[in-house]
C-alpha cells in the first residue's frame, strides 16, 4: 500500500477534523514559544526576569480556569466550548501586538493563560467522544501530531529569529493569532451532538476533588511531570556549562527527542487501556528516567566525543521514559474520570501538570545544576520512586472508593449533522 498524506490520517471524519484543528493550533504554539521571548526582550524591551514572571502569572491564573472550562464543556458541549476558546485565543494573542509595558504584558499573559488552560480542559470531552474503538491509540496519535506541529512551528520561527526585526516578530504574533482562528474554523466543521444530561451524581459539585483514585493519579502525574523540563531547560544548561560536548549537541539532542516522540508515541501507547496497565507503564517510565538522567550526568567530565555519545544515548533512554509516562498519564486522565464529567476531571488533572511546569525549572535547577552529578541521581531516584508506588497506590485508592455512579443519558433532540 502506497504511503500518502491521506493514509496517515484517521479514517473517521470527526477524528480527521480534530487532528487538523490540533495541528494548526499547535503549529502556531511552536512558532510562538520558540521566538516570543526574543520579541518581548528585544522589541518590547522587557527583561528576561519580567518575561518569566509574566508567563508564571499567566500559568497560575490559568490553573483554576481549567476546571471551570471543563465544567462548561461538560454542561454546554465540548465542540462549542472549544470554538469559543479558540476564538478567545485569537483576540488574546492579538493583544500582544499592543503591549509596551510590563503591566500590559502581564495582563495579556493572564488572559492567554486562561485560554491555554481552558483549551486543554474543554478538549478532553471532545477527544473522548471522537476516540472511537481505540481511545488510547487516538490520544497517542494526537500527541504525536502535536509534537510534529510544535517542531515544525519552531522551525518556522527560525526564519523570524534570523530576520530579528520588529516586522518579522509582529508577523509571527499575527500568525499565532491566525492559528487560533484556523483551529476554530476547523472545529466548526464537526457535527453537533445531541445534548446530554447527567443522572444526579452522588458526589455533587466538585466531585473530582473527592475522587481518591483520580486525586492520587493527579498528584503522582504532577511529580512525574517535573521531567518534562529536562530536554528544553535542564539538558541545554548542563551541556553548555558542565560538559565538554560541542554546543551543537543542544540542538542534536532536541532533534533526537522530537523524532523519537513522533515515531514511537502511537506504538508505545498500544495496550494501555486500564489503570493497572498505566501503573506498570509508570514503573517503566521511572526506571527509564532514572537510567537516562544517570547517563546525562555521566557526560560531565569526559572528552567531547564520549560526552556527545553519552548524551545521545541518554536522550534515547530518557525519551522512552517520557513516552511511557505520557501513555500512562493519558489513560489516567481519561480512564479514571467520571464519564459525564470528563471536562471537569481533565481540568483538575491539568492543575497538577501546571504546578509541575511552574516548579520544574527551580526544582531541577537546584538539584541537578546546584548539586551536580549527585543531584542528577537524586532527581532520577524521585522519578523511580514515583513510578514504583504509582500502581499500588492507585489500585488501593480504587479499592477504597465507590465506583462512578453518573452516566450520560442522551436527550432526544434532533440537531443538524454538520454546521
Number of C-alpha atoms within 10 A of each C-alpha: 4 5 7 8 7 9 10 9 15 15 10 11 14 20 21 18 19 22 23 18 22 24 24 24 25 24 26 27 22 23 25 25 15 19 22 20 17 19 22 22 15 16 16 19 15 18 14 14 10 17 20 13 15 21 19 20 17 23 24 18 17 24 24 17 22 31 27 19 28 31 24 20 26 26 18 14 21 27 22 17 23 25 22 16 24 27 20 20 27 24 16 22 22 19 20 22 15 11 16 14 12 17 12 15 22 21 18 21 26 21 21 25 26 25 25 19 28 31 23 21 33 32 25 25 26 22 21 18 13 17 17 14 8 12 21 24 22 22 22 24 21 20 22 22 21 22 20 21 23 25 23 17 25 21 16 19 23 15 13 24 18 9 12 16 13 14 12 17 24 18 13 23 23 19 20 27 26 22 24 28 23 21 25 26 15 18 23 18 16 19 15 17 17 15 16 18 15 16 12 10 14 11 14 9 11 14 15 23 12 13 21 18 23 25 20 18 24 23 18 21 27 21 19 27 22 22 25 16 18 19 18 13 15 18 24 19 16 22 23 15 13 17 22 19 25 14 14 12 19 20 12 16 22 17 14 15 20 18 16 16 22 20 13 16 26 20 12 18 25 15 13 22 20 15 24 18 15 27 27 21 27 32 24 21 30 28 22 27 31 24 20 26 27 23 23 25 26 18 25 22 13 14 12 15 13 15 24 25 14 22 28 20 17 23 26 19 21 27 25 23 26 25 26 24 29 24 29 28 25 22 25 26 22 26 19 22 21 22 19 22 24 29 34 30 32 29 30 27 29 25 24 21 21 22 17 22 18 17 14 21 17 10 15 20 20 13 17 22 20 13 13 16 19 15 20 25 21 17 20 22 19 17 26 22 15 20 26 20 15 25 20 13 16 23 15 14 17 18 11 10 12 12 11 16 13 16 16 14 12 12 11 9 9 10 12 9 11 10 10
